[in-house]
Amino acid sequence: MKTFFSLKDVFSPKLFSTLRSYNKEKFLQDALAGWIVAVVAIPLAIAFGISSGVGPTEGLVTAIIAGFIISALGGSKVQIGGPTGAFIVIIYGIIQQHGLTGLLIATIMAGILLILMGLFKLGNVIKFVPYPVIIGFTAGIAVTIFSTQMNDLFGMGIQDAPADFIHKWICYFQHWRDINWWAFAIGIASLLIIIFSTKISKKIPGSLVAIVLMTLTVWLLREFGGVTSITTIGDLYTLPSGMPAPKLPELNLAEGQTLIRLVQDLFPSAFTIAMLGAIESLLSAMVADGVIGDKHNSNTELIAQGVANVVTPFFGGIPATGAIARTMANINNGGRTPVAGIVHALMLLLVLLCFGPLVGMIPMACLAGVLIIVSYNMSGWREVVALSKAPKSDFIVMLVTFVLTVIFDLTIAIEIGLLLAVILFLKRTNETTVIRSFSDEIDPTLSNDIRLHGNDLEKLHIPPFTEVYEIDGPYFFGIANKFDEISQRMGTDGQKVRILRMRKVSFMDSTGIHNLEQLFLRSQRCGMTLVLSGVNENVYKTLDKAGLVKMIGKENVRNHINGALARAQEIISA
């Protein structure tokens, strides 16, 4: 029995193929890269966990479990997985509305969607998301992340800040008298350290330097300066001494709410997580391919991302995807196989098991500084500036997506952004598709479907009582109505044959078929014979299946214009 697909075609982890020629030298190289990436990932995982509304443990757990699975099962040799800034907005919104239970269920649902995308070979999904949409919601996420850090940066101590952008900033201005200048100084110092540390050494992450120095500073201020007003992670969160045990999500349903209803409510968020995870991971893998000269398996990568997001919630983790910054850190430090990503996950596990108390001493204002730099790097302001010089329609799509992401949420932004992009694409296609008419002669030098004989470049004469029209572009619903309007205005006085050149029609949809049928019937009523010219194989099959070949007559469907003109002459002479 023939199967719909072979599992091997869609799921071939790079780890298995790279281990065939693995050696000690490669391991040492990967181990060093994995250790350095872990150092980079520690502050990011903690910061992303806290900013998402969960905690530092959840961020680390996600980086450990998801990072391990994505490296072990993924379709890229160098992809590093874990929590990313792109998910902060979505996660925070889900927790606000549905609690932790809703987040865990949404993450599992997103994981299942990612697995299905991989199994059904939708690994090229990134190609169908327009560039302005990606830039728009990426910049919007960056602005949103930046806005969420003001509370910790200024040390305001706001317990329940509003989730939406406008009310959040109103709340900040209402609490400006509560600014903790010690915390603000720590945050600004962290920013300056991260910015300027790269000028000293690019090997050591600036975020790690800032965290170490600011944690030490806060400890000294507490112990010797009597300054206790600077909030640390340990003041807000209890860090476990070990890895959380897997458990089923607790279904704390609201009164009158059912599990099915909760799943329905969570599906838009789950879809957004899945789409964002797919886009970010495949973008990261594509960038990595360009650097190391390899080619990732996009479907395998999607399946690995899906498995990671299905498994991680059972340990209390949050959504994860491929992280481009950590992936590039892996490449730049010599990582060339998935072993580096596995080492990175094991190093993070060691931090969670052995250094929890030290993590608790990290000041919140310092983490705010780390995430502000992350938001700046995410903003893609150079791409935004470049798009301002692109066609206005692209800039509008980007701007609308950006505003919707900031003011409303990412789900609405992606939906509206994609819809606008589709509408504008159809508009452009409609504008660029040309419908030509010929009445006396056709220049063969302008046509590739005309059969020339030797050096005979004379123009082809159209027989009397014959009109020729040509569609230059796809014959689908975006253009079919346009041609329908033109065809209704075509002259019929004394005409006996109407030739429709379709050499540049690559495909037809149901609307195109319907309009072609109407054209045939109108021609028939006017006593005219419809002849099709230059019909390619695919379009012919479509017409034949729809019954139009039989309706028009096989003798009236020709491969090239010579045959169509000869057929017109036969009809006129009959």
C-alpha positions in Angstrom: 0.0 0.0 0.0 1.4 3.4 -1.0 1.6 5.8 2.0 0.8 9.5 1.8 4.3 10.3 2.8 7.4 8.7 4.2 8.3 9.7 7.7 12.0 9.7 6.7 11.3 12.4 4.1 10.0 14.8 6.8 11.9 13.7 9.9 15.6 13.2 9.6 17.4 14.8 12.7 20.8 16.2 11.9 22.2 14.7 15.1 22.1 11.1 13.7 23.8 12.0 10.5 26.6 14.1 12.1 27.4 11.4 14.7 28.5 9.0 12.0 31.7 10.9 11.5 32.0 12.3 15.0 35.4 12.4 16.8 37.1 13.8 19.9 38.2 17.0 18.2 34.7 17.9 17.1 33.4 17.1 20.6 35.9 19.5 22.3 34.9 22.2 19.8 31.2 21.7 20.3 31.6 21.5 24.1 33.4 24.8 24.2 30.7 26.4 22.0 27.9 24.9 24.1 29.4 26.2 27.3 29.7 29.8 25.9 26.2 29.7 24.6 24.9 28.6 28.0 26.6 31.6 29.5 24.7 33.8 26.9 21.5 32.0 27.5 21.4 32.2 31.4 20.4 35.9 31.7 18.1 35.7 28.7 16.2 32.6 29.8 15.8 34.1 33.3 14.7 37.5 31.9 12.3 36.0 29.4 10.7 33.9 32.0 10.1 36.8 34.4 8.9 39.2 31.7 6.5 36.6 30.4 4.7 36.6 33.8 5.9 33.2 35.0 9.3 33.2 36.7 13.1 32.5 36.3 12.7 28.8 36.9 10.2 28.4 34.1 12.6 30.3 31.7 15.6 28.1 32.7 13.5 24.9 32.5 12.3 25.9 29.0 15.9 26.6 27.8 17.0 23.2 29.2 14.3 20.9 28.0 13.4 22.7 24.7 17.0 23.4 24.0 17.9 19.7 24.4 15.0 18.4 22.3 15.5 21.0 19.5 19.2 20.1 19.2 18.6 16.4 19.5 15.7 16.1 17.0 16.1 19.3 14.9 16.8 19.7 11.2 19.7 22.2 11.7 23.2 21.4 12.8 23.6 24.5 14.8 20.2 25.7 15.9 19.9 26.7 19.6 16.4 26.5 21.0 14.8 28.1 24.0 12.5 31.0 25.1 12.7 34.1 23.1 11.6 37.7 23.4 9.0 37.3 20.6 6.8 35.2 22.9 6.7 37.5 25.9 3.7 39.5 24.7 1.7 36.4 23.8 2.5 34.6 27.0 1.8 37.5 29.2 -1.6 38.1 27.6 -2.6 34.4 27.9 -1.7 34.3 31.6 -3.7 37.5 32.2 -6.8 36.0 30.6 -6.5 32.2 31.1 -3.9 31.8 33.9 -1.0 29.3 33.8 -3.3 26.4 32.9 -4.4 28.3 29.7 -0.7 28.9 28.9 0.3 25.3 29.2 -2.6 24.1 27.1 -2.0 26.7 24.5 1.7 25.7 24.3 0.8 22.1 23.9 -1.7 23.0 21.2 1.0 25.1 19.4 3.4 22.1 19.6 0.8 19.8 18.0 0.2 22.4 15.2 4.0 22.6 14.6 4.3 18.8 14.3 1.4 18.7 11.8 3.0 21.5 9.8 6.2 19.4 9.6 4.4 16.2 8.8 2.5 17.8 6.0 5.7 19.4 4.5 4.8 23.0 5.3 8.4 23.7 6.1 8.5 26.5 3.6 5.8 28.4 5.4 8.3 31.2 6.0 8.1 32.0 2.3 4.4 32.8 2.4 4.7 35.4 5.2 5.4 38.7 3.5 8.5 40.6 4.6 6.6 43.8 5.7 4.4 41.7 8.0 7.5 40.1 9.7 9.2 43.4 10.1 6.0 45.0 11.4 5.2 42.5 14.1 8.9 42.1 15.1 9.2 45.9 15.6 5.9 45.9 17.5 7.1 43.1 19.8 10.3 45.0 20.4 8.4 48.2 21.5 6.1 46.1 23.7 9.0 44.3 25.4 10.6 47.7 26.0 7.4 49.1 27.6 7.1 46.1 29.9 10.5 46.8 31.4 9.8 50.3 32.7 8.4 49.1 36.0 11.6 47.2 36.9 14.0 49.7 35.3 12.6 52.5 37.5 11.9 50.3 40.5 8.3 51.5 40.8 7.1 48.3 42.4 3.8 48.2 40.5 2.2 44.9 41.4 -0.5 44.5 38.7 0.4 46.7 35.7 -2.2 46.7 32.9 -1.5 44.3 30.0 -2.3 46.7 27.2 0.2 49.2 25.9 -1.7 52.5 26.4 -3.0 51.8 29.9 0.4 50.4 30.9 2.0 53.8 30.1 -0.8 55.7 31.8 -0.1 53.6 34.9 3.7 54.4 34.7 3.0 58.1 34.6 0.6 57.8 37.6 3.4 56.2 39.6 6.3 58.4 38.6 6.7 59.6 42.2 7.5 55.9 43.2 10.7 55.8 41.2 13.5 54.1 43.0 16.6 55.9 42.0 18.9 53.2 43.3 17.2 50.7 41.0 17.2 53.1 38.1 21.0 53.6 38.6 21.5 49.9 38.5 19.4 49.6 35.3 21.3 52.4 33.5 24.7 51.0 34.6 23.6 47.6 33.2 22.7 49.2 29.9 26.0 51.0 29.6 28.0 47.9 30.5 26.2 45.8 27.8 26.7 48.6 25.2 30.3 49.3 25.8 31.6 45.8 26.9 31.5 44.7 23.2 34.2 47.3 22.5 36.5 45.5 25.0 35.7 41.9 24.2 33.1 40.2 21.9 33.8 36.8 23.4 32.3 37.5 26.8 28.5 38.4 26.6 27.9 41.9 27.8 24.7 40.8 29.5 26.6 38.3 31.6 29.2 41.0 32.6 26.4 43.3 33.6 24.6 40.7 35.7 27.8 39.7 37.5 28.9 43.3 38.3 25.5 44.6 39.2 24.7 41.5 41.4 28.0 42.1 43.2 27.2 45.8 43.5 23.7 45.2 45.0 25.2 42.7 47.5 27.8 45.2 48.6 25.1 48.0 48.9 23.0 45.7 51.0 25.8 44.4 53.2 27.8 47.6 53.8 25.7 50.4 52.6 22.3 49.6 54.2 20.5 49.9 50.8 17.8 47.3 50.8 15.3 48.9 48.4 16.7 47.3 45.2 14.5 44.4 44.3 16.2 41.1 43.3 14.8 37.9 41.8 15.0 36.2 45.1 12.7 38.9 46.6 9.9 38.0 44.2 10.5 34.3 43.3 11.3 31.1 45.1 14.0 29.2 43.2 13.9 25.4 43.4 17.0 23.4 44.3 16.3 20.9 41.5 14.6 20.1 38.3 10.8 20.2 38.5 9.1 16.8 38.2 6.8 16.4 35.2 3.1 16.7 35.9 -0.2 17.2 34.1 -1.5 20.7 33.9 -4.1 21.5 36.6 -7.4 22.2 35.0 -8.7 25.1 37.1 -11.7 25.9 34.9 -13.8 28.9 35.6 -17.4 28.4 36.6 -19.5 27.2 33.6 -16.4 26.7 31.5 -15.6 23.4 29.8 -12.3 22.1 28.5 -13.6 22.2 24.9 -14.6 25.8 25.4 -11.2 26.6 26.8 -9.4 25.0 23.8 -11.6 27.0 21.4 -10.7 30.2 23.3 -7.1 29.4 23.2 -6.8 28.3 19.6 -6.0 31.8 18.2 -3.2 32.2 20.7 -1.9 28.7 20.0 -2.0 29.4 16.3 0.0 32.6 16.8 2.6 30.8 19.0 2.9 28.1 16.3 3.3 30.6 13.4 5.7 32.8 15.3 7.7 29.8 16.4 7.9 28.5 12.8 8.8 31.8 11.4 11.5 32.6 14.0 13.1 29.1 14.0 13.2 28.8 10.2 14.6 32.3 9.8 17.3 31.4 12.3 18.0 28.2 10.5 18.2 30.0 7.1 20.7 32.6 8.5 22.8 29.8 10.0 22.9 27.9 6.7 24.3 31.0 5.0 27.1 31.2 7.6 28.2 27.5 7.8 27.4 26.6 4.2 24.8 23.9 5.2 21.2 23.2 4.3 18.7 22.5 7.1 15.7 20.3 6.9 12.8 22.7 7.5 10.1 20.0 8.1 12.3 18.1 10.6 13.0 21.4 12.3 9.3 22.1 12.6 8.6 18.7 14.1 11.4 19.1 16.6 10.0 22.5 17.6 6.6 20.9 18.0 7.9 18.1 20.2 9.7 20.6 22.4 6.6 22.7 22.9 4.5 19.6 23.6 6.9 18.2 26.2 8.1 21.4 28.0 4.7 22.5 29.5 4.6 19.3 31.5 7.7 20.6 33.4 6.1 24.0 33.8 7.9 25.5 30.8 6.8 28.1 28.3 6.8 28.3 24.5 10.2 27.9 22.8 11.7 28.3 19.3 15.0 28.7 17.6 16.9 31.7 18.9 18.9 33.5 16.3 21.2 35.4 18.7 22.1 32.2 20.6 22.5 30.3 17.3 24.9 32.8 16.0 26.8 32.7 19.3 27.1 29.0 18.8 28.4 29.3 15.3 30.9 32.1 16.1 32.4 30.0 18.9 32.9 26.9 16.8 29.7 24.9 17.2 29.1 22.7 14.1 26.9 19.8 15.3 23.8 19.5 17.5 26.1 18.2 20.3 26.9 21.9 21.0 23.2 22.6 21.7 22.9 19.5 23.9 25.9 20.7 25.9 24.3 24.1 26.3 21.2 22.5 27.7 23.2 20.4 30.2 25.2 23.4 31.4 21.9 25.3 32.1 20.7 22.2 34.0 23.9 22.5 36.1 23.1 26.2 36.8 19.6 25.3 37.9 20.8 22.5 40.2 23.8 24.1 41.8 23.6 27.9 41.5 19.9 28.7 42.3 20.8 31.0 45.3 23.2 33.1 43.2 20.5 33.5 40.6 18.2 34.8 43.3 20.6 37.7 44.0 20.3 39.2 40.4 18.6 42.6 40.6 15.4 43.1 38.6 16.6 46.4 37.2 19.6 44.7 35.7 17.4 42.2 33.9 15.3 45.1 32.7 18.5 46.6 31.1 19.2 43.2 29.5 15.8 43.1 27.9 15.9 46.7 26.8 19.0 45.8 24.7 17.1 42.7 23.5 14.2 44.8 22.4 16.6 47.2 20.6 18.2 44.4 18.7 14.8 43.0 17.8 13.4 46.3 16.6 14.9 46.1 13.2 14.8 49.9 12.9 17.2 49.8 9.9 14.7 47.5 8.1 11.9 49.8 9.0 13.8 52.8 7.6 14.5 50.8 4.4 10.8 49.9 4.0 9.9 53.6 4.2 11.7 53.9 0.9 10.0 50.9 -0.6 6.5 51.0 -2.3 4.0 52.7 -0.2 1.8 49.6 0.0 4.6 47.6 1.7 5.2 50.4 4.2 1.5 50.6 5.0 1.3 46.8 5.6 4.3 47.1 7.9 2.9 50.1 9.7 -0.5 48.6 10.2 1.0 45.3 11.5 3.3 47.3 13.9 0.4 49.4 15.3 -1.9 46.5 15.7 0.9 44.5 17.5 1.5 47.3 19.9 -2.0 48.5 20.6 -4.0 45.2 20.3 -2.2 41.9 20.2 0.0 39.8 17.9 -2.9 37.5 16.8 -4.9 40.3 15.3 -1.7 41.9 13.9 -0.7 38.8 12.0 -4.2 38.1 10.7 -4.8 41.7 9.5 -1.2 42.0 8.2 -1.5 38.9 6.1 -5.0 40.0 4.8 -3.6 43.4 3.8 -0.6 41.8 2.1 -2.9 39.4 0.1 -5.2 42.3 -1.0 -2.3 44.4 -2.1 -0.7 41.4 -3.9 -3.9 40.9 -5.8 -4.1 44.6 -6.6 -0.6 44.6 -8.0 -1.2 41.4 -10.0 -4.4 43.0 -11.4 -2.5 46.1 -12.3 0.5 44.3 -14.0 -1.6 41.8 -15.9 -2.0 43.1 -19.4 -4.8 42.3 -21.9 -3.8 43.0 -25.5 -5.8 43.1 -28.7 -4.8 42.6 -32.3 -6.9 43.4 -35.3 -4.6 43.3 -38.4 -1.3 41.6 -37.8 1.0 40.0 -35.1 4.7 40.6 -34.8 6.4 37.2 -34.5 9.5 38.7 -32.9 7.4 39.5 -29.9 5.9 36.0 -29.5 7.6 32.7 -28.5 4.8 30.5 -29.6 4.9 31.4 -33.2 6.5 28.8 -35.5 9.1 30.6 -37.7 10.4 29.1 -40.9 14.0 29.9 -41.7 14.5 33.7 -41.8 10.9 34.4 -42.4 10.2 37.2 -39.9 7.2 38.7 -41.7 4.3 39.8 -39.5 1.5 37.3 -39.3 -1.7 38.6 -40.8 -5.0 38.0 -39.0 -7.7 36.7 -41.3 -10.7 39.0 -41.9 -13.7 38.8 -39.5 -11.2 37.7 -36.8 -10.3 39.4 -33.5 -7.3 38.3 -31.3 -7.0 39.0 -27.6 -4.1 38.0 -25.3 -4.0 37.6 -21.5 -0.5 38.3 -20.1 -0.6 36.8 -16.6 -2.5 34.2 -14.5 -6.2 33.7 -15.2 -7.5 33.7 -11.6 -10.2 35.5 -9.7 -8.0 38.6 -9.3 -7.9 39.1 -13.1 -10.8 37.1 -14.4 -13.4 39.8 -13.7 -11.2 42.4 -15.4 -11.1 40.4 -18.6 -14.8 39.7 -18.3 -15.5 43.4 -18.3 -13.2 43.9 -21.4 -14.7 40.9 -23.3 -18.2 42.3 -22.9 -17.1 45.5 -24.7 -15.5 43.6 -27.6 -16.7 44.5 -31.0 -19.0 41.9 -32.7 -20.0 43.6 -35.9 -19.4 41.1 -38.6 -16.8 39.1 -36.6 -16.9 35.3 -37.0 -13.9 34.2 -35.0 -12.5 35.3 -31.6 -9.0 34.0 -30.7 -7.9 34.1 -27.1 -4.1 33.7 -26.7 -3.3 32.0 -23.4 0.4 31.4 -23.9 1.3 33.4 -20.7 -1.5 32.0 -18.6 0.2 29.7 -16.1 -2.9 28.6 -14.3 -6.6 29.1 -14.0 -8.9 28.9 -11.0 -12.7 28.4 -10.8 -13.5 32.1 -11.4 -11.3 32.1 -14.5 -13.0 28.9 -15.8 -16.5 30.4 -15.1 -15.6 33.6 -17.0 -14.2 31.7 -19.9 -17.4 29.7 -20.1 -19.4 32.9 -20.1 -17.1 34.3 -22.9 -17.8 31.2 -25.0 -21.6 31.5 -24.5 -21.6 35.2 -25.4 -19.5 34.5 -28.5 -21.9 31.6 -29.4 -24.9 33.9 -29.1 -23.2 36.4 -31.4 -22.5 33.7 -34.0 -18.8 33.7 -33.2 -16.4 30.8 -32.8 -14.1 30.9 -29.8 -10.5 29.6 -30.5 -7.9 29.2 -27.7 -4.2 29.5 -28.5 -1.1 28.6 -26.7 -2.8 26.6 -24.0 -0.1 24.8 -21.8 -0.5 21.3 -20.5 -1.6 22.2 -17.0 -4.2 24.7 -18.1 -5.5 22.2 -20.7 -6.0 19.6 -18.0 -7.9 22.1 -15.9 -10.1 23.1 -18.9 -10.7 19.5 -19.8 -11.7 18.5 -16.3 -14.1 21.3 -16.2 -15.7 20.2 -19.5 -14.7 23.4 -21.4 -12.5 21.5 -23.9 -15.6 19.5 -25.0 -17.8 22.6 -24.9 -15.4 24.7 -27.0 -14.3 21.7 -29.2 -10.9 20.1 -29.3 -10.3 21.4 -32.8 -10.6 24.9 -31.4 -7.9 24.5 -28.7 -4.5 25.0 -30.4 -0.9 24.9 -29.0 0.3 28.0 -30.8 -1.0 31.0 -32.7 -0.1 29.6 -36.2 -2.6 26.8 -35.6 -5.2 29.2 -34.2 -4.9 31.5 -37.2 -5.2 28.5 -39.6 -8.3 27.3 -37.7 -9.8 30.8 -38.0 -9.2 30.8 -41.8 -10.9 27.4 -42.0 -14.0 28.7 -40.2 -14.2 31.8 -42.3 -13.8 29.8 -45.5 -16.4 27.2 -44.6 
